[in-house]
């Protein structure tokens, strides 16, 4: 049995190994599928069987016939895959790959908050823990959030959790007045408005594309606002040649592959870094992918009760 230390398989990998080749061999041998989020490192994206945003990955997890799902993303994504596939083995390269947004919504505090507003239904962004999903009526992603919110009558009182920025954006474009939980994503919260404005001056022909998890001042400057997959599609189909990208930098790999003739400029954060990486997503490495497949560890384990209760609002989302 492999030794799990610090949340991942602690084993030296022979530097002479061709990890791309070895991972492909293990996937075939174990009938495993590798799902990767757009925010993963380019090497992981290139070896993945499917690359997507939260909605696409949830849909793919639901329909896969693989025996093993290896999820190169963060913990709540792998949890979602397990909830949708309780009979399958679901692995994650590093158990410490968490999510600041999910962490900003502790289940006990949210449960108390929900009890204070008994007439409200709960729509939760998929970037949350299984415990929060259990407390929700329906789950959404940034791709389908507006559609799901508008499926409820305007008079229906709604709590939206955990992302206050996405919730505020939906309120603005739908005219709703949802009650927002005060959570946020550390990656999308630290973009520098001042630096972005300067970039726009330096690149007058560039369009600013932004994820709705960004704060409102950034969104007000944006030429296009959308989910990760929507942003990717917009830059692919738009005839402009320059784009300033206000989301996690992992998406630039697919943008460049799709549109090698275009220029993509990562929007800078309000620190000394030139671009904005998610420290949790970047915990996953090619070596950890290989070792997770080799030893079938670390594995996502959830109780039958959690799976049964958390599955209902996810399936309700997937019906949309």
Secondary structure, 3 states (H helix, E strand, C coil): CCCEECCEECCCCCCCCCHHHHHHHHHHHHCEEEEEECCCCHHHHHHCCEEECHHHHHHHHHHCCCCEEEEECCHHHHHHHHHHCCCCEEEECCCCCCCHHHHCCCHHHHHHHHHCCCCCEEEEECCCCHHHHHCCCEEECCCCHHHHHHCCCCCCCEEEECEHHHHHHHHHHHCCCCEECCECCHHHHCECHHHHHHHHHHCCCCEEEECCCCCHHHHHHCCEECCHHHHHHHHHHCCCCEEEEECCCCHHHHHHHHCCCCEEEECCECCCCCCCCCCCHHHCCHHHHHHHHHHCCCECCCCHHHHHHHHHHHHHHHCC
